[in-house]
Amino acid sequence: MNILVVDDEKRFADGICEILSQQKIHCEAVYDGRDGYDYGVSGIYDVILLDIMLPGMNGFEVLKKLREAKISTPIILLTARDEVTDKVRGLDSGADDYLTKPFLKEELMARIRAVSRRKGEIILNELSFGDITLGLDSCTLSCAENSVKLGFKEFEILKLLMSNPGAAISKEELITKVWGYLSDAEDNNVEVYISFIRKKLAFVGSSAVISTVRRVGYVLEAGK
């Protein structure tokens, strides 16, 4: 999962990203409305956490412009205000949910899970493909009785491939979703981690293979 936090309180935004990273969720933070729109309109995020009181462009304006741009990403509005009129305005403008600061970590995670389910994402504890299973809580790759722990980027890459079996995923998409929208990661970074994952697939004795599709990207196949 890839989440964008838009909040001008830098410590608060970075704190949310820290909480999410502990849950193995990739998170990026920006601190004003214009950046929030520029990042959000890319369409690469699964959920956007959007503060209302922002410099440059307030949260209502960002929300309105994103919906006008046909961005359907679930958006949870964040605010220190608890006024019913703000909530109504936000929900009527296309927000999916509303959180009033301060809030508990458990409530934040529950709201994220809820809007993700509305989008159609199924929240599971594991993914399976062919003879392999990926533990989403443990970041563990398993095949039959064998298992191995994956590093964070290995886990995110393999999860993306397993979520799209048989489909070629480009290096550009992998960099954007695993390293981040403005990352300076390059193609060779992806190649290195694909190599790591291939070795771990072999280590657990899986017949699954990650094939290279020239000038396109990588595809996960069940093998023979």
Beta strands, then each sheet from edge to edge (+ up, - down):
strand 1: 2-6
strand 2: 26-30
strand 3: 47-51
strand 4: 75-79
strand 5: 97-100
strand 6: 126-129
strand 7: 132-135
strand 8: 140-143
strand 9: 146-149
strand 10: 209-213
strand 11: 217-221
sheet 1: 2+ 1+ 3+ 4+ 5+
sheet 2: 6+ 7- 8+ 9-
sheet 3: 10+ 11-
end
